[in-house]
Amino acid sequence: MSEAILVVDDDNDILTAARLLLKRHFETVITTNRPEQIPTLLGETAFDAILLDMNFATGAQSGREGLSWLGRILQVDPDAVVVLMTAYSAVETAVEAMKLGAFDFVAKPWQNEKLIATVRAATQHRRARSAATELRRRNRELAADSNRPALILGESPAMRRVFELVGKAAPTDANVLILGENGTGKELIARELHRQSARAAAVFMAVDLGAIAETVLPSELFGHKKGAFTGAEDNRIGRFQAATGGTLFLDELGNLPRHLQPKLLTALERREVVPVGANTAVPIDVRVITATNTPRAELVDESMFRQDLLYRLNTVEIELPPLRERRADIPLLVEHFIRVYARKYSRPVEGIADDAQAALTAYAWPGNVRALRHAIERAVILCDGRTLRLADFQLPPVEPARPSTLEPATLAELERQAIVQALERHAGNITYAAQELGITRTSLYRRMGKHGL
């Protein structure tokens, strides 16, 4: 890693000695005997450390010039790391300078090993300070983004009930579990809970548990120490620590492996995490919101999910209705998506034909709002006029119900029959069958194994 050092001193012999010594250890060393050049040099190079003399005028010993330039440097670059160079008699002034923001000081004449060690520590401090500044900046951006009102459309009684629960739960710090099929808008609800909470100014961090490999999930959630496992070359904080002060949204909770559930429970109970490879716990301050499309029947099955963890997670439970159970909201959603995609693609589409609207309202939408949005987007792109027609959509024909010659005797048989029929309709495509059934691919595979399919 390239490192740049700036040395400012009125003594050319000091500058020469510093340059010759530091060039053996750092890639770039720039020197100047004119402190008035400092602003220009700072504008040209991001220095990892600045060595600054405390006296420049002939005969000066007060150190006031060094203190003045220290202040000006920190005004230009608040993250600058300044090491003061001073005579033995000015040590007290150097200590005062450290209170004003200097990193350290070295006495002249210096010991080479001491100077190198001090400058090396200064460059490491600079990297850490810059990383912290960047993290704060990103957290502010994430917080600003998460504080935008979530666009959750719905006027049906079912959605009014959801909005009522959000309004009551959001101001508290209670853990919330959001249930609902794929595409119903669980993350939108989680973001709205955060936006209306006392943590709204902090970060909202979403983690898809179904998208992270099981082997690295502990490290992703709780962090790890350097050398904890092959490839752990540095210490790394996990999502719980990164979301400190804000909200951590754990999506696809049903994909959390059974053997990792106790560790999550401990983190929630003790408000602390133990990074992989560490011996000590790290305190955390996060609100946890979780979501899953796993049916409640599975969640209350102790063999699938720890019930003590479930009780921790669902202090408040919000269940989002599938689109087929709030068909009255479909025209409102259609109108909104037409406006969004007509503007996005600069298309002249302004509305939808009555028969097309009726067909969209009658369709079951196994993919829920997400699928409706995709259908509108495609139709807007393909439409030749100002009105969406039925031909602009690719809705599958409604199949008549097939009479059953054998009445299933148990819930398990009903489940098996539903899986078989979904797989047949989608020619064995697991993804499409899972979407139609409103469960994850993982859950579908699990059920198929249970039924010997």
Secondary structure, DSSP 8 states (H G I E B T S, - for coil): ---EEEEE-S-HHHHHHHHHHHTTT-SEEEEES-GGGHHHHHHH---SEEEEES--STT--S-HHHHHHHHHHHHH-TT--EEEEEEGGGHHHHHHHHHTT--EEEEES--HHHHHHHHHHHHHHHHHHHHHHHHHHHHHHHHHHHTS-------SHHHHHHHHHHHHHTTS---EEEE--TTS-HHHHHHHHHHTSTTTTS-EEEEEGGGS-TTTHHHHHH-B-TTSSTT--S-B--HHHHTTTSEEEEE-GGGS-GGGHHHHHHHHHHTEE--BT-SS-EE---EEEEEE-S-HHHHT-TTTS-HHHHHHH-SEEEE---GGG-GGGHHHHHHHHHHHHHHHTT----EE-HHHHHHHHHS--TTHHHHHHHHHHHHHHH--SSEE-GGGS-----------SS---SHHHHHHHHHHHHHHHTTT-HHHHHHHHTS-HHHHHHHHHHTT-
